[in-house]
Amino acid sequence: MIQQLDLAVFRFFNRTLANPWLDPVMEFLSGNVLFIPLVLMLGVALIGWGGRRGRVFVLVLGFVLAAGDPLLVGGLKKLIRRDRPFVDHPETRLLAGRGSSYSMPSGHSAIWGAISAVTFLLYRRRWVPVAVVGVGVGISRMYLGVHYPTDVLAGWTLGAVYGVVLARMAAWLWGTVGGRWFPEWHRALPDLLEPDRGERMGAPAHAHWELLGRCLLVALLVGHWVYVGRAVIELSEDEAYQWVWSKRISLSYYSKPLGIAVAHWVGTHIGGDTEFGVRFLPPLLSFVVGWILLRYVARRTDGRTAFLFLLALQATPLVAVGSVLMTIDPLTVFFYTLGMLAVWRAIQEDSTRWWLAVGVTLVGTLLSKYFAPFQVVAIVLAMAVVPGAWGQLRRPGPYLALGMLLLGTLPILLWNQQNGWIGFTHLSERGGLHVAWKYNPNFLIDFVAAVSSLLNPVWFGLAAVALVVIVRQRRAPVEERFLAAFSVPIFLFYLGYTIRARVHPNWIAASVIPGMLAATLYWHRRWLGGARAVVWWLRGGFVFGLVAVTLMHETNLIAKITGKPLSMKLEPLTRVRGQREFGNQVALLRTNLMGEGKPVFLIADHYGRAGLLSFYSPGGPEALPDHPFVYEVRGERIRSQFHFFPNYSGRKGENALFVRRKPDDGNDPLPPSLAEDFERIEKVGPLDILYRGRLFSQYEVFACRGKK
């Protein structure tokens, strides 16, 4: 009876009310491209002009939606597992995308139920228009054919309930913890849901801001670990490839020193051969650096500025990526930043102990990315701008640090000497030194555009202005010039190198934090001098950066908000989605070929895909290091670290699957070595990798029979 009524009401909204002029209205209500800009404008207005109540509303609503939507709504969808209407009723008039999640409850309705509830708690006279919009959104979900009426009712009810419960929970937490940890703020705001009560806010409580920064760091550490543990994004090709290295620890590797392999070894021995294990260290390194920088900035400015600096780092896409992905960049940034701070302490305290710490960071930077030469140059330039720093050369400290660096080069030199100096050859090729120079203006344009985007355009502009002024003014504070010495030369070097070759924006990652520190000290000094306009730039930078970072971590939110997924040309997560599906589909083809009665191994056209298949193939991690069944295709020259690992030359008589990225040219020939190594090769077929119904990548698979 209920199901029949549910279906009848659904058909009324979906078919009986169907009208050409209603279609765009309902599509607009369900999701539109204006939604995010409007929300941003409203958020900025509430924070800037909404007073204490407006700021509390934004914070409480953010907490409610962040906790309620993914945990409660997402959890119930998976628990109830109700199919969308168009699955059971093909005649459904479907005007929206075929959502890959389940139907009960409606996420859109739940969100608007929660928004209405929080608005009711904080703006009693203004909640009705919000609720009316929420009702319209719920109706649009039925009209578009993606939800039953009971889904919508359940969503409204659930959203309203968790909106009230979580908002009151936030108020209870503030009442319990706020009075103990933030007494001055608590006196000004004793009840989170009654913002106008309490004393008038006095001078900024800087100790409270610093403590809030520590709380933020702990929350980010836990949040990042939960994020990588839930495998919202899968491994990239480089992560999987370097994870394979960790199964065979060596003095060095083809393209990188040993640091990244050791980092993977540590992480996977803690978290296992999972995404969490591979990415265990980046959140921890980010936490340690953030804790040190919070104290550093607070001692030179104040607690509020230190907290804002920390928040600015989280609103910087390049830094946010480094807090999650296990690449060489988090390691390099970690050692380079700590080394910079250690140099300052060594000079100021005339301390050999701190110079030894500098030596440790030099070795760490070298073994992470061959980046130590840049660090040495930065140290020399920094000593040149600090009065009296050259006197350190009469002390043993700098020489001990340099000696430690030279010792750190030994494993790299020894491995390369044993392998024909292949690592240095690859490094020169990576930098384009093996080809004739030919100027390409697009390299410079692409580099500047990518860097300004990944650093947050507002932060990039503020930092550029600050660093230009600091470098040009000899009377600029010594510490600002010291920090600039660790940032500006790296950026200028790679900017100049674009004349010769393409430069990737992450190559300047180590210079980002020193540059932002220098800019923070500069703009704080200008603020004290009366430059109040910087506040508006900060607000714009925070709004843009935090939204961009959030959407970059979970681009599915864009489809949820606007009703349309992000264009694949703009999708930033193509490299970290669909990888498990890729491994599973190749494993199925392998199982089918094994039905012929012979063992089957896998050959990939690229080291990154060989790494992904090693990680995501059933039994792949367990097979390493002694019994691998995934290899990179044999070539005429050394192309990756797989050349130094056991190859498939000894698998005589076995069959294989060759997997390659689908070429743009459909007639692209196979590697010649395959015809030399196998008796017969035939195409199995294309392999389309879908994620939530969207095509993320395409491959070709070939059955190679009879290893000669």
Secondary structure, 3 states (H helix, E strand, C coil): CHHHHHHHHHHHHHHHCCCCCHHHHHHHHHCCCCHHHHHHHHHHHHHHHCHHHHHHHHHHHHHHHHHHHHHHHHHHHHHHCCCCHHHHCCCCCCCCCCCCCCCCCCHHHHHHHHHHHHHHHHCCCCHHHHHHHHHHHHHHHHHCCCCCHHHHHHHHHHHHHHHHHHHHHHHHHHHHHHHHHCHHHHHHCCCCCCCCCCCCCCCCCHHHHHHHHHHHHHHHHHHHHHHHHCCCCCCCHHHHHHHHHCCCCCCECCCCECHHHHHHHHHHHHHCCCHHHHCCHHHHHHHHHHHHHHHHHHHHCCHHHHHHHHHHHHCCHHHHHHCCCCCHHHHHHHHHHHHHHHHHHHHHHCCHHHHHHHHHHHHHHHHHHCCHHHHHHHHHHHHHHCCCHHHHHHCCHHHHHHHHHHHHCHHHHHHHHHCCCHHHHHHHHHCCCCCCCCCCHHHHHHHHHHHHHHCCHHHHHHHHHHHHHHHHCCCCCHHHHHHHHCCHHHHHHHHHHCCCCCCCHHHHHHHHHHHHHHHHHHHHHHHHCCCCCHHHHHHHHHHHHHHHHHHHHCCHHHHHHHCCCCCCCCCCCHHHCCHHHHHHHHHHHHHHHHCCCCCEEEEECCHHHHHHHHHHCCCHHHHCCCCCCEEECCCCCCCCHHHHCCCHHHCCCCEEEEEEECCCCCCCCCCHHHHHHEEEEEEEEEEEEEECCEEEEEEEEEEEEEEC
